[in-house]
């Protein structure tokens, strides 16, 4: 039996558009002799629909679209479509008003619904906000083959693999007891570095343990901060990867279930990326491309400082949208170095993008004049530094407003973590492209990009010159250039130290004591933790940032602002270690949160 | 038996500080002969602690603080303290790693834990993200009185009162079956207009139905966007309010349980507010005061336009912080009317606050010059309007940075809904004071404030002149004054119409067809719905806004940005009504999201 995997890129809420995509792929699948088509979780509305799900009109329209789709589909093809389904017993039994469901469409009608059983409610996931868990094991029979149906998280609770349970049940264990021949998993699993490989390892464990061939069909595409990588695959009963779809691309592929062997046949296994940098690059290109496109833009604008962050973002934007759709603006001040201009222009030439130079010195004087009386007797400081950044932000937004270009924000994760960025200044933008990319990864991505000299990076659409990111951008000391001679390391430790501390703190949930025990100066660790805490008010007002790690600042990071938990102080207290003296912070913070 | 209610105002995450507050009130309660002290839900860490709960160091410190508090408390007093408690069976049984618990502290130790059973996961609540529900009815015996223990949402599922169930069980029904003498409810229930009265009506139903005296102890204070009103109360077995604490104030009161009557005795019932305006005013004053204080500020700055929004915010700030801590900045442009200055100065004089005038005309010319070449041949439009607003935003942030004043944003809910505001301009600030106050309510609050002429509004700390908000501010046509002769109603319907449409759309979840059926022009309704949808990217970057309605833009509003759900279009389609032509939108949007 031929089973088609539709690795779809839906637009959130675009019910007619998504239905049309499913229909076209179904027609192709039927033409190739497929009997069953798999689409991703919530494929009709796109994942995550978020609070569109509390809109009764939206739910009504989804049902209408589903019924219409059932009538339009090729009748001989069974199609599994993800939808939000009303829980008709919610008000009598108690419970959430919806199920996260898979509809089985066949022969012109909606034949059955299967309910997702394990509902992730952590990190970026809010499924308990909307959905009631399904209570029954889900399967159906097609051509005498019993097919188990699971939805994303349903297969993320193998207690042998994880060494613990996250939910009380493991749906595939129940399906195995029921004797299904094959389990399919319809997913909307967001990208993080290395996740595709992790999924395969995890499901391989379940395939072997429960003697189940598994077909894993994942959504692809960028939806606000989340990038879905696709990377759908199939495992045979021995847990071997017999089929793998490409990452970050819409695709339709057909997997064959051999009835005699009761197993999946070997097919085309797309090679994995050769490096994390390559994988992240493609993730960011898709994330930028989809956010731009799905918001209705075709062109972007960004500030080019000659630094590595804006250089990388410009390269990503060029790859995503084409050189003719990227506009780089140079905004030099009297504090800017000569190389800030020459490096930015060299980058723009490498990329083939249009630029404009708008010096901000006159405007800086204008602000100085306007504030002269009020600021009389004060020293040049953070206020004046931030004014420069906000002049740039204003000019870039004016260009965005005037020409309908989406403004891209270019701050990296290290900056966003410690607040080394100006709210309403360089943080401005509709999308923060590298907000989840630590500075050290920014460097490695640029080195990777430059190393691709012999590969046909055709989407960069420029004459290839052996390097994209100019050498000087890679080698000079990072600087905000907001006062004479300033470099980032005046205020911050070296980025390899900073990024490792941040990784331990943010991604690995380590305490100050644990981080210090790894060999870092406890005073420095405390200072970094303080900086992260006091930058919360900035992050709250940041644009969506593309998520590439397991813990990003965004929908999955929900911290109070007006709080007085100073992690370091309390964790030291609980261990009877004296509280260290606070080091004064020289960051571009907008207001001093913790005194 | 005397039972004390501690209506506490904790600071999120401030474990030592909150423990100290509990200790002081416990000592007072013990001195007054109380046998039991009730504190709010999660009183040790404050509610909502949000993702501090995924920090192992924080949980460890909370346990340390709890044990220390148990040792420090008066031994003869039983104290119920709210904490996050580790679920030791989570990894073996599956489930969330924490319980939302009440600890019973007595005789120097932590004697028992009670687990919250119903976990709200909707609107601003994320409890399923962290907590596992408790499975057992909670009660304990003190002086031979059996006391049922419930936590906030546990009493929000009376299916008779609601006409439906939200959860499968109703904890007070189980407690009644067990024969408890009294039920206490420890809450952290955020404020919305009229909620205190609603809570009393709801619990009166349960008290009568289950023949239970109920003591309801609620948190007070502002925590980011949420304001907790306190308004704790007690009901006797007949459902009468026998005790009511004030709203928006920290308090300690003692309720008496009469063992002979098996009921609560009558005590002091604080009168309710006389109007919604009075209630909202006090909510906003507390919300502003606590956000400012808990973030470590004492002074605030805001732009005074002479309009009603900034006038109201200035009055709230003056009431909250004192006139010496509020700095009003007038930022006139060549498009500003004369009355923008005179009205703002009259307001400032009424309030007694300091002002500064910073004209922005020179800076506007500076931007025009800088952008002249790039913008050559284009018309004055939204880009130029927004530049003005962003110059003001930059100047206000410079003052904030220079002097350590918290910048207050003054936009109202109507503007935030339709995007009639400039991102990085007038939206700038650490707190959006009236972001959940519709424009029509802004007017009624100002009229209420002016009507208080004979009351001792002592916290305004100024010489009373018979009015706070100048008459001209109340009567002139609202205008952004970003181009000559502009008034809001060039772009928007009258605010009474706009606000009613928004109320139906946002708070009442009505579809376009339902709103039109209430008598509104369908084209206008569609246009408003479009404006709300396309302003999502602005709201995502807005500061926290104080929540006063049942649906605010903030933590409880989780909408996708890059989405294509156009509610009006789809809902019309599903009813086979032709899709109306889109009206061009003349709002100050930063980029055109929907084309």
Contacts between the chains, C-beta under 8 A, distances in Angstrom:
chain1	res1	chain2	res2	distance
A	11	B	562	7.5
A	11	B	563	6.9
A	11	B	564	4.8
A	12	B	560	4.4
A	12	B	562	6.6
A	12	B	563	3.9
A	12	B	564	7.1
A	12	B	565	7.0
A	13	B	560	6.8
A	13	B	563	4.2
A	13	B	564	5.4
A	13	B	565	2.7
A	14	B	563	7.4
A	14	B	564	3.7
A	14	B	565	7.0
A	15	B	565	7.6
A	15	B	570	6.4
A	16	B	570	7.9
A	16	B	573	7.7
A	17	B	564	6.6
A	46	B	563	7.7
A	48	B	560	7.2
A	49	B	560	6.9
A	49	B	563	8.0
A	50	B	558	4.7
A	50	B	559	5.9
A	50	B	560	5.2
A	51	B	557	6.5
A	51	B	558	4.6
A	51	B	559	5.2
A	52	B	559	7.1
A	52	B	560	6.8
A	52	B	563	7.0
A	52	B	565	5.3
A	54	B	509	6.9
A	55	B	509	6.5
A	55	B	565	7.9
A	55	B	567	6.6
A	56	B	509	5.8
A	56	B	511	6.7
A	57	B	511	3.7
A	57	B	512	7.3
A	57	B	513	8.0
A	57	B	567	5.5
A	57	B	570	7.0
A	57	B	571	4.3
A	57	B	574	7.9
A	58	B	565	6.0
A	58	B	567	6.8
A	58	B	570	7.3
A	60	B	511	7.8
A	60	B	571	7.4
A	60	B	574	6.0
A	61	B	570	4.2
A	61	B	571	6.5
A	61	B	573	7.3
A	61	B	574	5.0
A	64	B	573	8.0
A	64	B	574	4.7
A	90	B	164	7.8
A	91	B	164	3.6
A	91	B	165	6.4
A	92	B	164	7.4
A	92	B	165	6.6
A	93	B	165	6.4
A	93	B	168	6.2
A	94	B	157	7.0
A	94	B	159	7.9
A	94	B	165	3.6
A	94	B	166	5.8
A	94	B	167	4.4
A	94	B	168	4.1
A	94	B	169	7.3
A	95	B	165	7.8
A	95	B	166	7.9
A	95	B	167	7.4
A	95	B	168	6.9
A	121	B	121	7.0
A	121	B	126	7.9
A	121	B	128	4.7
A	121	B	129	5.1
A	122	B	129	5.9
A	126	B	121	7.9
A	126	B	126	7.5
A	126	B	129	7.7
A	126	B	558	6.9
A	128	B	121	4.7
A	128	B	128	3.8
A	128	B	129	7.7
A	129	B	121	5.2
A	129	B	122	6.0
A	129	B	126	7.7
A	129	B	128	7.7
A	129	B	558	7.9
A	157	B	94	7.0
A	159	B	94	7.9
A	164	B	90	7.9
A	164	B	91	3.7
A	164	B	92	7.5
A	165	B	91	6.4
A	165	B	92	6.7
A	165	B	93	6.5
A	165	B	94	3.6
A	165	B	95	7.8
A	166	B	94	5.8
A	166	B	95	7.9
A	167	B	94	4.4
A	167	B	95	7.5
A	168	B	93	6.2
A	168	B	94	4.1
A	168	B	95	6.9
A	169	B	94	7.3
A	222	B	562	7.5
A	223	B	560	6.6
A	223	B	562	6.1
A	224	B	560	5.8
A	224	B	561	5.3
A	224	B	562	5.4
A	290	B	562	7.0
A	291	B	562	5.2
A	294	B	562	3.8
A	294	B	563	7.3
A	294	B	564	7.0
A	295	B	537	7.5
A	295	B	561	6.8
A	295	B	562	5.0
A	295	B	591	7.8
A	295	B	593	5.3
A	296	B	592	6.7
A	296	B	593	5.7
A	296	B	594	5.8
A	296	B	595	4.5
A	297	B	591	7.1
A	356	B	374	5.8
A	358	B	370	5.4
A	358	B	371	7.2
A	358	B	374	7.3
A	359	B	370	7.6
A	360	B	370	7.3
A	362	B	366	5.6
A	362	B	369	6.9
A	362	B	370	6.8
A	363	B	363	7.0
A	363	B	366	4.7
A	363	B	367	6.8
A	363	B	370	6.2
A	366	B	362	5.7
A	366	B	363	4.7
A	366	B	366	4.3
A	367	B	363	6.8
A	367	B	394	7.0
A	367	B	395	7.2
A	367	B	398	6.9
A	369	B	362	6.9
A	370	B	358	5.4
A	370	B	359	7.6
A	370	B	360	7.3
A	370	B	362	6.8
A	370	B	363	6.2
A	370	B	395	6.6
A	371	B	358	7.2
A	371	B	395	6.9
A	371	B	398	6.1
A	371	B	399	7.8
A	371	B	402	8.0
A	374	B	356	5.8
A	374	B	358	7.3
A	374	B	399	6.9
A	374	B	402	7.9
A	375	B	398	7.9
A	375	B	402	6.0
A	378	B	402	6.2
A	381	B	401	7.8
A	381	B	402	7.4
A	382	B	401	5.3
A	383	B	398	4.8
A	383	B	399	7.8
A	383	B	401	3.8
A	383	B	402	3.9
A	384	B	398	7.7
A	386	B	397	6.5
A	386	B	398	6.9
A	386	B	401	5.5
A	387	B	394	6.2
A	387	B	398	5.3
A	390	B	390	7.6
A	390	B	393	7.5
A	390	B	394	4.2
A	390	B	397	6.5
A	390	B	424	7.8
A	391	B	394	6.9
A	393	B	390	7.5
A	393	B	424	6.0
A	394	B	367	7.0
A	394	B	387	6.2
A	394	B	390	4.2
A	394	B	391	6.9
A	394	B	394	6.5
A	394	B	424	7.2
A	395	B	367	7.2
A	395	B	370	6.6
A	395	B	371	6.9
A	397	B	386	6.5
A	397	B	390	6.5
A	397	B	423	7.5
A	397	B	424	6.1
A	397	B	590	6.1
A	398	B	367	6.9
A	398	B	371	6.1
A	398	B	375	7.9
A	398	B	383	4.8
A	398	B	384	7.7
A	398	B	386	6.9
A	398	B	387	5.3
A	398	B	390	8.0
A	399	B	371	7.8
A	399	B	374	6.9
A	399	B	383	7.8
A	400	B	590	6.5
A	400	B	591	5.5
A	401	B	381	7.8
A	401	B	382	5.3
A	401	B	383	3.8
A	401	B	386	5.5
A	401	B	589	8.0
A	401	B	590	6.2
A	401	B	591	6.9
A	402	B	371	8.0
A	402	B	374	7.9
A	402	B	375	6.0
A	402	B	378	6.2
A	402	B	381	7.4
A	402	B	383	3.9
A	404	B	591	6.7
A	404	B	592	5.6
A	405	B	591	7.8
A	406	B	591	6.0
A	407	B	590	8.0
A	407	B	591	7.4
A	423	B	397	7.5
A	424	B	390	7.8
A	424	B	393	6.0
A	424	B	394	7.2
A	424	B	397	6.1
A	424	B	424	4.5
A	424	B	428	5.6
A	428	B	424	5.7
A	430	B	537	5.9
A	430	B	590	7.7
A	430	B	591	6.1
A	509	B	54	6.9
A	509	B	55	6.5
A	509	B	56	5.8
A	511	B	56	6.7
A	511	B	57	3.7
A	511	B	60	7.8
A	512	B	57	7.3
A	513	B	57	8.0
A	537	B	295	7.5
A	537	B	430	5.9
A	537	B	543	7.8
A	540	B	543	7.1
A	540	B	544	6.7
A	541	B	541	5.0
A	541	B	542	7.0
A	541	B	543	6.1
A	542	B	541	7.0
A	543	B	537	7.8
A	543	B	540	7.1
A	543	B	541	6.1
A	544	B	540	6.7
A	544	B	561	6.5
A	555	B	558	7.6
A	557	B	51	6.5
A	558	B	50	4.7
A	558	B	51	4.6
A	558	B	126	6.9
A	558	B	129	7.9
A	558	B	555	7.6
A	559	B	50	5.9
A	559	B	51	5.2
A	559	B	52	7.1
A	560	B	12	4.5
A	560	B	13	6.8
A	560	B	48	7.2
A	560	B	49	6.9
A	560	B	50	5.2
A	560	B	52	6.8
A	560	B	223	6.6
A	560	B	224	5.8
A	561	B	224	5.2
A	561	B	295	6.8
A	561	B	544	6.5
A	562	B	11	7.4
A	562	B	12	6.6
A	562	B	222	7.6
A	562	B	223	6.1
A	562	B	224	5.4
A	562	B	290	7.0
A	562	B	291	5.3
A	562	B	294	3.8
A	562	B	295	4.9
A	563	B	11	6.9
A	563	B	12	3.9
A	563	B	13	4.2
A	563	B	14	7.4
A	563	B	46	7.7
A	563	B	49	8.0
A	563	B	52	7.0
A	563	B	294	7.3
A	564	B	11	4.8
A	564	B	12	7.1
A	564	B	13	5.4
A	564	B	14	3.7
A	564	B	17	6.6
A	564	B	294	7.0
A	565	B	12	7.1
A	565	B	13	2.7
A	565	B	14	7.0
A	565	B	15	7.6
A	565	B	52	5.4
A	565	B	55	7.9
A	565	B	58	6.0
A	567	B	55	6.6
A	567	B	57	5.5
A	567	B	58	6.8
A	570	B	15	6.5
A	570	B	16	7.9
A	570	B	57	7.0
A	570	B	58	7.3
A	570	B	61	4.2
A	571	B	57	4.3
A	571	B	60	7.3
A	571	B	61	6.5
A	573	B	16	7.8
A	573	B	61	7.3
A	573	B	64	7.9
A	574	B	57	7.9
A	574	B	60	6.0
A	574	B	61	5.1
A	574	B	64	4.7
A	590	B	397	6.1
A	590	B	400	6.5
A	590	B	401	6.1
A	590	B	407	8.0
A	590	B	430	7.7
A	591	B	295	7.8
A	591	B	297	7.1
A	591	B	400	5.5
A	591	B	401	6.9
A	591	B	404	6.7
A	591	B	405	7.8
A	591	B	406	6.0
A	591	B	407	7.4
A	591	B	430	6.1
A	592	B	296	6.7
A	592	B	404	5.6
A	593	B	295	5.4
A	593	B	296	5.7
A	594	B	296	5.8
A	595	B	296	4.5
